[in-house]
Amino acid sequence: MSALVPPRRRVALALMVVAPVLWSIAGVLTRQIQSAGAFEMAFWRSSFAAAFVFCALLVLQGRRPWQTLHAAGVPGLVSGAMWALMFTVFIVALTLTTTANVLVMSSLGPLFTALLTFLALREPIPARSWLAIVAASVGMAAMFGAGFSAGEPRHLAGMALALTIPIAGAVNLVTLRKSAAHLDLMPAVMLGALISAAVTLPWALPFQASARDLLILAMLGVFQLGVPCMLLVLVSRTLTAPEIALLALLEVVLGPLWAWLGAGEAPGYPTVMGGLIVLAALAGNELAALMARKRVP
């Protein structure tokens, strides 16, 4: 697998559905962890992700990831820094405010991505994408509006911190999209995981994770972080940045579903209706894009 070989659009769409499906298993798996705290979970998850990506690149690409990362230059460093920010800030923000507040802030990703794509890449954003962004935002508000809270200073601090997640995601997607034609930024995922592990290490000590916890965290590092983030880099060769940001919202929609199936936490009516709105927005955007391509000779 090479990040410089663009997959066909249908393949890219399928992979970009697989990625948020894997991201969304975080909630139900972390509920199974017994001893490790939030920062220790972040440390081990990032460490296992870095090790996996390093080994995967050695096997799949047959060259040293560090050499590829060095060749990526500044874009590789920028992408790695944005990955690290996203890997780390989510955990920290959850210690300051509610999950609903963090997810509402994160749902602004498609909007920021569309704006930055237009400003930095000068790529026109179709009207269908703007409509999908608005509809998805309405759906996210319906899902988490009841849990939204900003009355205490700690909530404001947590929300301000969580706001850096969609901003970092937008910068990362635009960087990937701009550099996809001539640079392999797959090793930047490894760099981001290493930075995240280094940042969270002081707060992770002393380690409390049991052997069972480490097994779950290894699964998270490989399947919830390493694999889907590598898939995102790959599909950035084919899909636009706003399209990727919209499809990534599937993570938030599917999270309550896994919590229901795996932990018995039945979602409420607003969560179900909001999730259906988000799904309709994503499906409508892709269907409109398909129809538009069919009209082009």
C-alpha positions as semicolon CSV with decimal commas, in nm:
position;residue;x (nm);y (nm);z (nm)
1;M;0,000;0,000;0,000
2;S;0,137;0,338;-0,098
3;A;-0,009;0,671;0,003
4;L;0,098;0,802;-0,339
5;V;-0,134;0,566;-0,529
6;P;-0,488;0,708;-0,523
7;P;-0,756;0,443;-0,472
8;R;-1,061;0,447;-0,699
9;R;-1,343;0,661;-0,569
10;R;-1,567;0,371;-0,471
11;V;-1,282;0,207;-0,285
12;A;-1,195;0,536;-0,115
13;L;-1,556;0,585;-0,003
14;A;-1,567;0,232;0,137
15;L;-1,241;0,284;0,326
16;M;-1,363;0,619;0,458
17;V;-1,667;0,441;0,601
18;V;-1,448;0,175;0,761
19;A;-1,231;0,439;0,931
20;P;-1,504;0,605;1,145
21;V;-1,654;0,263;1,220
22;L;-1,320;0,172;1,379
23;W;-1,287;0,510;1,551
24;S;-1,632;0,466;1,703
25;I;-1,541;0,153;1,903
26;A;-1,339;0,364;2,149
27;G;-1,627;0,425;2,390
28;V;-1,740;0,068;2,433
29;L;-1,383;-0,065;2,467
30;T;-1,261;0,198;2,714
31;R;-1,556;0,106;2,938
32;Q;-1,394;-0,236;2,976
33;I;-1,070;-0,091;3,119
34;Q;-1,051;-0,143;3,495
35;S;-0,734;0,013;3,635
36;A;-0,575;0,262;3,392
37;G;-0,664;0,631;3,419
38;A;-0,740;0,864;3,128
39;F;-0,383;0,979;3,067
40;E;-0,243;0,628;3,098
41;M;-0,500;0,510;2,845
42;A;-0,394;0,789;2,609
43;F;-0,026;0,699;2,656
44;W;-0,064;0,327;2,589
45;R;-0,308;0,374;2,304
46;S;-0,071;0,614;2,128
47;S;0,232;0,394;2,200
48;F;0,069;0,085;2,053
49;A;-0,051;0,289;1,754
50;A;0,300;0,419;1,684
51;A;0,448;0,068;1,703
52;F;0,179;-0,070;1,473
53;V;0,216;0,201;1,208
54;F;0,595;0,161;1,211
55;C;0,569;-0,216;1,156
56;A;0,290;-0,180;0,900
57;L;0,491;0,064;0,690
58;L;0,796;-0,162;0,700
59;V;0,590;-0,456;0,575
60;L;0,364;-0,276;0,325
61;Q;0,606;-0,025;0,177
62;G;0,938;-0,201;0,221
63;R;1,128;0,107;0,334
64;R;1,216;0,278;0,658
65;P;0,936;0,503;0,787
66;W;1,182;0,753;0,931
67;Q;1,336;0,810;0,588
68;T;0,992;0,864;0,437
69;L;0,900;1,104;0,717
70;H;1,223;1,300;0,665
71;A;1,144;1,324;0,294
72;A;0,799;1,463;0,378
73;G;0,963;1,772;0,528
74;V;0,745;2,047;0,675
75;P;0,411;1,896;0,564
76;G;0,502;1,575;0,745
77;L;0,583;1,767;1,064
78;V;0,261;1,968;1,040
79;S;0,050;1,658;0,986
80;G;0,225;1,476;1,270
81;A;0,168;1,769;1,506
82;M;-0,201;1,781;1,415
83;W;-0,241;1,408;1,472
84;A;-0,073;1,444;1,811
85;L;-0,300;1,732;1,904
86;M;-0,613;1,537;1,815
87;F;-0,493;1,218;1,988
88;T;-0,419;1,406;2,312
89;V;-0,664;1,694;2,344
90;F;-0,976;1,477;2,334
91;I;-0,872;1,296;2,653
92;V;-0,770;1,618;2,828
93;A;-1,090;1,799;2,729
94;L;-1,298;1,517;2,876
95;T;-1,135;1,580;3,215
96;L;-1,258;1,942;3,205
97;T;-1,607;1,920;3,059
98;T;-1,881;1,680;2,950
99;T;-1,863;1,434;2,661
100;A;-2,154;1,617;2,495
101;N;-1,964;1,947;2,500
102;V;-1,654;1,785;2,347
103;L;-1,854;1,614;2,074
104;V;-2,048;1,931;1,987
105;M;-1,719;2,117;1,944
106;S;-1,574;1,830;1,740
107;S;-1,875;1,835;1,507
108;L;-1,756;2,172;1,373
109;G;-1,484;1,986;1,180
110;P;-1,661;1,983;0,841
111;L;-1,730;2,357;0,861
112;F;-1,370;2,446;0,945
113;T;-1,241;2,204;0,684
114;A;-1,460;2,351;0,410
115;L;-1,357;2,708;0,496
116;L;-0,986;2,622;0,512
117;T;-1,006;2,422;0,189
118;F;-1,154;2,721;0,009
119;L;-0,904;2,968;0,158
120;A;-0,586;2,757;0,132
121;L;-0,647;2,537;-0,171
122;R;-0,893;2,756;-0,362
123;E;-1,107;2,450;-0,425
124;P;-1,473;2,543;-0,478
125;I;-1,710;2,382;-0,226
126;P;-2,029;2,253;-0,395
127;A;-2,362;2,376;-0,262
128;R;-2,453;2,017;-0,174
129;S;-2,158;2,002;0,064
130;W;-2,260;2,323;0,240
131;L;-2,614;2,187;0,278
132;A;-2,478;1,860;0,415
133;I;-2,259;2,048;0,665
134;V;-2,557;2,250;0,790
135;A;-2,782;1,943;0,811
136;A;-2,514;1,739;0,989
137;S;-2,461;2,023;1,239
138;V;-2,835;2,027;1,312
139;G;-2,828;1,652;1,365
140;M;-2,530;1,674;1,601
141;A;-2,702;1,949;1,798
142;A;-3,009;1,727;1,831
143;M;-2,797;1,434;1,948
144;F;-2,605;1,617;2,218
145;G;-2,795;1,941;2,280
146;A;-2,957;1,812;2,600
147;G;-2,616;1,736;2,751
148;F;-2,460;2,063;2,641
149;S;-2,348;2,277;2,937
150;A;-2,141;2,593;2,958
151;G;-2,240;2,738;3,294
152;E;-1,917;2,672;3,485
153;P;-1,569;2,806;3,403
154;R;-1,431;2,453;3,373
155;H;-1,683;2,378;3,100
156;L;-1,577;2,687;2,906
157;A;-1,212;2,587;2,937
158;G;-1,288;2,233;2,825
159;M;-1,493;2,355;2,529
160;A;-1,221;2,600;2,426
161;L;-0,969;2,318;2,438
162;A;-1,202;2,084;2,248
163;L;-1,239;2,348;1,978
164;T;-0,877;2,285;1,881
165;I;-0,977;1,930;1,772
166;P;-1,178;2,031;1,462
167;I;-0,928;2,306;1,384
168;A;-0,639;2,058;1,397
169;G;-0,843;1,814;1,189
170;A;-0,905;2,079;0,925
171;V;-0,537;2,175;0,908
172;N;-0,440;1,810;0,883
173;L;-0,687;1,731;0,604
174;V;-0,588;2,034;0,401
175;T;-0,219;1,947;0,449
176;L;-0,282;1,588;0,337
177;R;-0,485;1,702;0,039
178;K;-0,229;1,961;-0,071
179;S;0,067;1,721;-0,041
180;A;-0,099;1,400;-0,157
181;A;0,027;1,422;-0,514
182;H;0,398;1,425;-0,428
183;L;0,452;1,328;-0,062
184;D;0,384;1,018;0,144
185;L;0,242;1,142;0,476
186;M;0,154;0,800;0,615
187;P;0,449;0,809;0,862
188;A;0,306;1,132;1,007
189;V;0,048;0,914;1,185
190;M;0,337;0,740;1,362
191;L;0,496;1,074;1,449
192;G;0,170;1,205;1,592
193;A;0,127;0,896;1,807
194;L;0,484;0,924;1,938
195;I;0,435;1,291;2,029
196;S;0,107;1,210;2,202
197;A;0,270;0,930;2,402
198;A;0,556;1,159;2,508
199;V;0,320;1,438;2,614
200;T;0,090;1,215;2,819
201;L;0,366;1,006;2,982
202;P;0,431;1,236;3,285
203;W;0,060;1,229;3,378
204;A;0,031;0,855;3,308
205;L;0,283;0,761;3,578
206;P;0,277;0,552;3,788
207;F;0,130;0,290;3,557
208;Q;-0,177;0,112;3,693
209;A;-0,294;-0,084;3,388
210;S;-0,351;-0,455;3,432
211;A;-0,260;-0,715;3,169
212;R;-0,624;-0,713;3,056
213;D;-0,618;-0,335;3,030
214;L;-0,303;-0,346;2,818
215;L;-0,463;-0,597;2,582
216;I;-0,764;-0,368;2,533
217;L;-0,538;-0,065;2,490
218;A;-0,334;-0,253;2,231
219;M;-0,655;-0,325;2,041
220;L;-0,741;0,045;2,060
221;G;-0,396;0,148;1,943
222;V;-0,405;-0,083;1,642
223;F;-0,768;-0,096;1,534
224;Q;-0,913;0,230;1,672
225;L;-0,616;0,457;1,598
226;G;-0,349;0,310;1,372
227;V;-0,555;0,141;1,100
228;P;-0,827;0,409;1,052
229;C;-0,579;0,699;1,055
230;M;-0,369;0,526;0,790
231;L;-0,686;0,473;0,585
232;L;-0,765;0,845;0,610
233;V;-0,423;0,934;0,472
234;L;-0,478;0,691;0,186
235;V;-0,824;0,822;0,087
236;S;-0,702;1,183;0,098
237;R;-0,551;1,109;-0,242
238;T;-0,901;1,067;-0,386
239;L;-1,165;1,238;-0,172
240;T;-1,184;1,610;-0,099
241;A;-1,105;1,737;0,250
242;P;-1,465;1,850;0,328
243;E;-1,599;1,516;0,209
244;I;-1,362;1,329;0,441
245;A;-1,456;1,555;0,732
246;L;-1,826;1,490;0,673
247;L;-1,784;1,113;0,652
248;A;-1,576;1,120;0,970
249;L;-1,892;1,226;1,158
250;L;-2,002;0,864;1,129
251;E;-1,777;0,804;1,430
252;V;-2,002;1,014;1,654
253;V;-2,321;0,863;1,512
254;L;-2,202;0,504;1,560
255;G;-2,058;0,556;1,910
256;P;-2,399;0,543;2,085
257;L;-2,489;0,235;1,880
258;W;-2,189;0,038;2,007
259;A;-2,255;0,162;2,362
260;W;-2,607;0,023;2,328
261;L;-2,502;-0,311;2,180
262;G;-2,191;-0,359;2,392
263;A;-2,279;-0,194;2,722
264;G;-2,659;-0,186;2,727
265;E;-2,675;0,196;2,718
266;A;-2,991;0,255;2,515
267;P;-2,980;0,586;2,321
268;G;-3,259;0,836;2,380
269;Y;-3,501;0,964;2,119
270;P;-3,300;1,285;2,045
271;T;-2,985;1,079;1,991
272;V;-3,161;0,848;1,745
273;M;-3,330;1,129;1,552
274;G;-3,012;1,339;1,543
275;G;-2,813;1,041;1,421
276;L;-3,064;0,977;1,143
277;I;-3,036;1,342;1,035
278;V;-2,656;1,313;1,018
279;L;-2,677;0,989;0,821
280;A;-2,928;1,144;0,580
281;A;-2,698;1,443;0,529
282;L;-2,398;1,223;0,451
283;A;-2,593;0,991;0,221
284;G;-2,757;1,285;0,043
285;N;-2,421;1,451;-0,018
286;E;-2,270;1,138;-0,171
287;L;-2,582;1,066;-0,380
288;A;-2,583;1,422;-0,514
289;A;-2,212;1,391;-0,597
290;L;-2,277;1,066;-0,784
291;M;-2,557;1,224;-0,986
292;A;-2,341;1,525;-1,066
293;R;-2,061;1,304;-1,198
294;K;-2,303;1,110;-1,415
295;R;-2,415;1,435;-1,579
296;V;-2,056;1,517;-1,678
297;P;-1,973;1,375;-2,027
